[in-house]
Amino acid sequence: MTYADQVLNALGDPTRRLVFKRLRSSTLSVGEIAEGMDVSRPAVSQHLKVLKAARLVVSRSEGTRRLYAVDPRGIEAVRSWLDGFWDETLSGFKQAVEQQIKQSRKRERKSL
């Protein structure tokens, strides 16, 4: 399994996506993340464990609290994976345009 696969699998769960989304704008504790969610703090901790294994979040201790934040490495892995599709698409588009140009030039020569 590639790193991008690991990241995508981690984000495949809607609860994990919500946990991740809550961390997008600030660093939060498990209790703050779980606030208002339909899952318990221990469940949020388990989701954070999966996100951390996929390098989507990092944690640090502050006193007795553990704070979580987004880890940009996970986002970069998915972005690079998606960029691969874009590169392939642009390459295919370039080949199609070049082929059309060749065909147009052939038609122009025939008509002269």
Biotite code that builds the C-alpha atoms (Angstrom):
import biotite.structure as struc

atoms = struc.array([
    struc.Atom([0.000, 0.000, 0.000], chain_id="A", res_id=1, res_name="MET", atom_name="CA", element="C"),
    struc.Atom([1.342, 3.412, -0.934], chain_id="A", res_id=2, res_name="THR", atom_name="CA", element="C"),
    struc.Atom([1.441, 6.350, 1.419], chain_id="A", res_id=3, res_name="TYR", atom_name="CA", element="C"),
    struc.Atom([-1.311, 8.059, -0.605], chain_id="A", res_id=4, res_name="ALA", atom_name="CA", element="C"),
    struc.Atom([-3.452, 4.903, -0.238], chain_id="A", res_id=5, res_name="ASP", atom_name="CA", element="C"),
    struc.Atom([-2.938, 5.007, 3.511], chain_id="A", res_id=6, res_name="GLN", atom_name="CA", element="C"),
    struc.Atom([-4.010, 8.662, 3.643], chain_id="A", res_id=7, res_name="VAL", atom_name="CA", element="C"),
    struc.Atom([-7.044, 8.080, 1.438], chain_id="A", res_id=8, res_name="LEU", atom_name="CA", element="C"),
    struc.Atom([-8.070, 5.054, 3.494], chain_id="A", res_id=9, res_name="ASN", atom_name="CA", element="C"),
    struc.Atom([-7.801, 7.078, 6.689], chain_id="A", res_id=10, res_name="ALA", atom_name="CA", element="C"),
    struc.Atom([-10.015, 9.780, 5.206], chain_id="A", res_id=11, res_name="LEU", atom_name="CA", element="C"),
    struc.Atom([-12.486, 7.204, 3.886], chain_id="A", res_id=12, res_name="GLY", atom_name="CA", element="C"),
    struc.Atom([-14.372, 7.214, 7.172], chain_id="A", res_id=13, res_name="ASP", atom_name="CA", element="C"),
    struc.Atom([-16.852, 10.112, 7.575], chain_id="A", res_id=14, res_name="PRO", atom_name="CA", element="C"),
    struc.Atom([-16.120, 10.498, 11.302], chain_id="A", res_id=15, res_name="THR", atom_name="CA", element="C"),
    struc.Atom([-12.382, 10.714, 10.647], chain_id="A", res_id=16, res_name="ARG", atom_name="CA", element="C"),
    struc.Atom([-13.005, 13.306, 7.949], chain_id="A", res_id=17, res_name="ARG", atom_name="CA", element="C"),
    struc.Atom([-15.005, 15.349, 10.454], chain_id="A", res_id=18, res_name="LEU", atom_name="CA", element="C"),
    struc.Atom([-12.249, 15.037, 13.070], chain_id="A", res_id=19, res_name="VAL", atom_name="CA", element="C"),
    struc.Atom([-9.688, 16.076, 10.463], chain_id="A", res_id=20, res_name="PHE", atom_name="CA", element="C"),
    struc.Atom([-11.862, 18.968, 9.293], chain_id="A", res_id=21, res_name="LYS", atom_name="CA", element="C"),
    struc.Atom([-12.167, 20.273, 12.862], chain_id="A", res_id=22, res_name="ARG", atom_name="CA", element="C"),
    struc.Atom([-8.375, 20.427, 13.060], chain_id="A", res_id=23, res_name="LEU", atom_name="CA", element="C"),
    struc.Atom([-8.058, 22.363, 9.827], chain_id="A", res_id=24, res_name="ARG", atom_name="CA", element="C"),
    struc.Atom([-8.195, 25.767, 11.472], chain_id="A", res_id=25, res_name="SER", atom_name="CA", element="C"),
    struc.Atom([-6.752, 25.173, 14.948], chain_id="A", res_id=26, res_name="SER", atom_name="CA", element="C"),
    struc.Atom([-4.973, 22.880, 17.369], chain_id="A", res_id=27, res_name="THR", atom_name="CA", element="C"),
    struc.Atom([-7.446, 21.056, 19.626], chain_id="A", res_id=28, res_name="LEU", atom_name="CA", element="C"),
    struc.Atom([-7.604, 18.535, 22.445], chain_id="A", res_id=29, res_name="SER", atom_name="CA", element="C"),
    struc.Atom([-9.579, 15.291, 22.154], chain_id="A", res_id=30, res_name="VAL", atom_name="CA", element="C"),
    struc.Atom([-12.347, 16.795, 24.283], chain_id="A", res_id=31, res_name="GLY", atom_name="CA", element="C"),
    struc.Atom([-12.569, 19.865, 22.064], chain_id="A", res_id=32, res_name="GLU", atom_name="CA", element="C"),
    struc.Atom([-12.679, 17.714, 18.934], chain_id="A", res_id=33, res_name="ILE", atom_name="CA", element="C"),
    struc.Atom([-15.359, 15.427, 20.408], chain_id="A", res_id=34, res_name="ALA", atom_name="CA", element="C"),
    struc.Atom([-17.535, 18.342, 21.539], chain_id="A", res_id=35, res_name="GLU", atom_name="CA", element="C"),
    struc.Atom([-20.883, 18.175, 19.749], chain_id="A", res_id=36, res_name="GLY", atom_name="CA", element="C"),
    struc.Atom([-20.060, 14.940, 17.937], chain_id="A", res_id=37, res_name="MET", atom_name="CA", element="C"),
    struc.Atom([-22.132, 11.774, 18.166], chain_id="A", res_id=38, res_name="ASP", atom_name="CA", element="C"),
    struc.Atom([-19.107, 9.741, 19.253], chain_id="A", res_id=39, res_name="VAL", atom_name="CA", element="C"),
    struc.Atom([-17.320, 9.405, 22.576], chain_id="A", res_id=40, res_name="SER", atom_name="CA", element="C"),
    struc.Atom([-13.903, 10.799, 23.441], chain_id="A", res_id=41, res_name="ARG", atom_name="CA", element="C"),
    struc.Atom([-12.365, 7.297, 23.348], chain_id="A", res_id=42, res_name="PRO", atom_name="CA", element="C"),
    struc.Atom([-13.796, 6.842, 19.843], chain_id="A", res_id=43, res_name="ALA", atom_name="CA", element="C"),
    struc.Atom([-12.331, 10.192, 18.772], chain_id="A", res_id=44, res_name="VAL", atom_name="CA", element="C"),
    struc.Atom([-8.996, 9.066, 20.228], chain_id="A", res_id=45, res_name="SER", atom_name="CA", element="C"),
    struc.Atom([-9.138, 5.923, 18.080], chain_id="A", res_id=46, res_name="GLN", atom_name="CA", element="C"),
    struc.Atom([-9.882, 7.979, 14.976], chain_id="A", res_id=47, res_name="HIS", atom_name="CA", element="C"),
    struc.Atom([-6.988, 10.281, 15.832], chain_id="A", res_id=48, res_name="LEU", atom_name="CA", element="C"),
    struc.Atom([-4.735, 7.231, 16.145], chain_id="A", res_id=49, res_name="LYS", atom_name="CA", element="C"),
    struc.Atom([-5.606, 6.208, 12.562], chain_id="A", res_id=50, res_name="VAL", atom_name="CA", element="C"),
    struc.Atom([-5.127, 9.765, 11.292], chain_id="A", res_id=51, res_name="LEU", atom_name="CA", element="C"),
    struc.Atom([-1.789, 9.978, 13.085], chain_id="A", res_id=52, res_name="LYS", atom_name="CA", element="C"),
    struc.Atom([-0.626, 6.660, 11.580], chain_id="A", res_id=53, res_name="ALA", atom_name="CA", element="C"),
    struc.Atom([-1.458, 8.093, 8.149], chain_id="A", res_id=54, res_name="ALA", atom_name="CA", element="C"),
    struc.Atom([0.542, 11.219, 9.070], chain_id="A", res_id=55, res_name="ARG", atom_name="CA", element="C"),
    struc.Atom([-2.498, 13.438, 8.727], chain_id="A", res_id=56, res_name="LEU", atom_name="CA", element="C"),
    struc.Atom([-2.257, 14.740, 12.293], chain_id="A", res_id=57, res_name="VAL", atom_name="CA", element="C"),
    struc.Atom([0.487, 15.385, 14.804], chain_id="A", res_id=58, res_name="VAL", atom_name="CA", element="C"),
    struc.Atom([0.177, 15.616, 18.556], chain_id="A", res_id=59, res_name="SER", atom_name="CA", element="C"),
    struc.Atom([2.043, 17.356, 21.324], chain_id="A", res_id=60, res_name="ARG", atom_name="CA", element="C"),
    struc.Atom([1.685, 17.419, 25.068], chain_id="A", res_id=61, res_name="SER", atom_name="CA", element="C"),
    struc.Atom([0.807, 20.595, 26.889], chain_id="A", res_id=62, res_name="GLU", atom_name="CA", element="C"),
    struc.Atom([0.598, 19.930, 30.598], chain_id="A", res_id=63, res_name="GLY", atom_name="CA", element="C"),
    struc.Atom([-1.868, 17.089, 31.080], chain_id="A", res_id=64, res_name="THR", atom_name="CA", element="C"),
    struc.Atom([-3.518, 17.622, 27.702], chain_id="A", res_id=65, res_name="ARG", atom_name="CA", element="C"),
    struc.Atom([-2.578, 16.197, 24.348], chain_id="A", res_id=66, res_name="ARG", atom_name="CA", element="C"),
    struc.Atom([-3.171, 18.639, 21.510], chain_id="A", res_id=67, res_name="LEU", atom_name="CA", element="C"),
    struc.Atom([-3.692, 17.639, 17.885], chain_id="A", res_id=68, res_name="TYR", atom_name="CA", element="C"),
    struc.Atom([-3.058, 19.572, 14.677], chain_id="A", res_id=69, res_name="ALA", atom_name="CA", element="C"),
    struc.Atom([-3.027, 18.876, 10.942], chain_id="A", res_id=70, res_name="VAL", atom_name="CA", element="C"),
    struc.Atom([0.214, 17.403, 9.609], chain_id="A", res_id=71, res_name="ASP", atom_name="CA", element="C"),
    struc.Atom([0.831, 18.824, 6.113], chain_id="A", res_id=72, res_name="PRO", atom_name="CA", element="C"),
    struc.Atom([2.783, 15.705, 5.039], chain_id="A", res_id=73, res_name="ARG", atom_name="CA", element="C"),
    struc.Atom([-0.434, 13.720, 4.606], chain_id="A", res_id=74, res_name="GLY", atom_name="CA", element="C"),
    struc.Atom([-2.053, 16.421, 2.541], chain_id="A", res_id=75, res_name="ILE", atom_name="CA", element="C"),
    struc.Atom([1.060, 16.654, 0.384], chain_id="A", res_id=76, res_name="GLU", atom_name="CA", element="C"),
    struc.Atom([0.961, 12.899, -0.276], chain_id="A", res_id=77, res_name="ALA", atom_name="CA", element="C"),
    struc.Atom([-2.607, 13.094, -1.587], chain_id="A", res_id=78, res_name="VAL", atom_name="CA", element="C"),
    struc.Atom([-1.836, 16.229, -3.546], chain_id="A", res_id=79, res_name="ARG", atom_name="CA", element="C"),
    struc.Atom([1.137, 14.561, -5.222], chain_id="A", res_id=80, res_name="SER", atom_name="CA", element="C"),
    struc.Atom([-0.993, 11.520, -6.022], chain_id="A", res_id=81, res_name="TRP", atom_name="CA", element="C"),
    struc.Atom([-3.689, 13.706, -7.591], chain_id="A", res_id=82, res_name="LEU", atom_name="CA", element="C"),
    struc.Atom([-1.059, 15.725, -9.467], chain_id="A", res_id=83, res_name="ASP", atom_name="CA", element="C"),
    struc.Atom([-0.052, 12.470, -11.153], chain_id="A", res_id=84, res_name="GLY", atom_name="CA", element="C"),
    struc.Atom([-3.516, 12.285, -12.713], chain_id="A", res_id=85, res_name="PHE", atom_name="CA", element="C"),
    struc.Atom([-3.258, 15.898, -13.820], chain_id="A", res_id=86, res_name="TRP", atom_name="CA", element="C"),
    struc.Atom([0.155, 15.263, -15.390], chain_id="A", res_id=87, res_name="ASP", atom_name="CA", element="C"),
    struc.Atom([-1.211, 12.252, -17.283], chain_id="A", res_id=88, res_name="GLU", atom_name="CA", element="C"),
    struc.Atom([-4.229, 14.256, -18.452], chain_id="A", res_id=89, res_name="THR", atom_name="CA", element="C"),
    struc.Atom([-2.077, 17.142, -19.681], chain_id="A", res_id=90, res_name="LEU", atom_name="CA", element="C"),
    struc.Atom([0.251, 14.739, -21.467], chain_id="A", res_id=91, res_name="SER", atom_name="CA", element="C"),
    struc.Atom([-2.703, 13.081, -23.190], chain_id="A", res_id=92, res_name="GLY", atom_name="CA", element="C"),
    struc.Atom([-4.121, 16.473, -24.152], chain_id="A", res_id=93, res_name="PHE", atom_name="CA", element="C"),
    struc.Atom([-0.745, 17.535, -25.571], chain_id="A", res_id=94, res_name="LYS", atom_name="CA", element="C"),
    struc.Atom([-0.548, 14.377, -27.684], chain_id="A", res_id=95, res_name="GLN", atom_name="CA", element="C"),
    struc.Atom([-4.096, 14.880, -28.978], chain_id="A", res_id=96, res_name="ALA", atom_name="CA", element="C"),
    struc.Atom([-3.387, 18.501, -29.958], chain_id="A", res_id=97, res_name="VAL", atom_name="CA", element="C"),
    struc.Atom([-0.132, 17.543, -31.657], chain_id="A", res_id=98, res_name="GLU", atom_name="CA", element="C"),
    struc.Atom([-1.941, 14.810, -33.597], chain_id="A", res_id=99, res_name="GLN", atom_name="CA", element="C"),
    struc.Atom([-4.611, 17.282, -34.737], chain_id="A", res_id=100, res_name="GLN", atom_name="CA", element="C"),
    struc.Atom([-1.939, 19.748, -35.852], chain_id="A", res_id=101, res_name="ILE", atom_name="CA", element="C"),
    struc.Atom([-0.243, 17.017, -37.914], chain_id="A", res_id=102, res_name="LYS", atom_name="CA", element="C"),
    struc.Atom([-3.537, 16.042, -39.522], chain_id="A", res_id=103, res_name="GLN", atom_name="CA", element="C"),
    struc.Atom([-4.366, 19.689, -40.309], chain_id="A", res_id=104, res_name="SER", atom_name="CA", element="C"),
    struc.Atom([-0.976, 20.190, -41.942], chain_id="A", res_id=105, res_name="ARG", atom_name="CA", element="C"),
    struc.Atom([-1.459, 17.051, -44.045], chain_id="A", res_id=106, res_name="LYS", atom_name="CA", element="C"),
    struc.Atom([-4.875, 18.313, -45.225], chain_id="A", res_id=107, res_name="ARG", atom_name="CA", element="C"),
    struc.Atom([-3.380, 21.722, -46.031], chain_id="A", res_id=108, res_name="GLU", atom_name="CA", element="C"),
    struc.Atom([-0.616, 20.150, -48.145], chain_id="A", res_id=109, res_name="ARG", atom_name="CA", element="C"),
    struc.Atom([-3.117, 18.001, -50.020], chain_id="A", res_id=110, res_name="LYS", atom_name="CA", element="C"),
    struc.Atom([-5.284, 20.992, -50.819], chain_id="A", res_id=111, res_name="SER", atom_name="CA", element="C"),
    struc.Atom([-2.365, 22.973, -52.271], chain_id="A", res_id=112, res_name="LEU", atom_name="CA", element="C"),
])
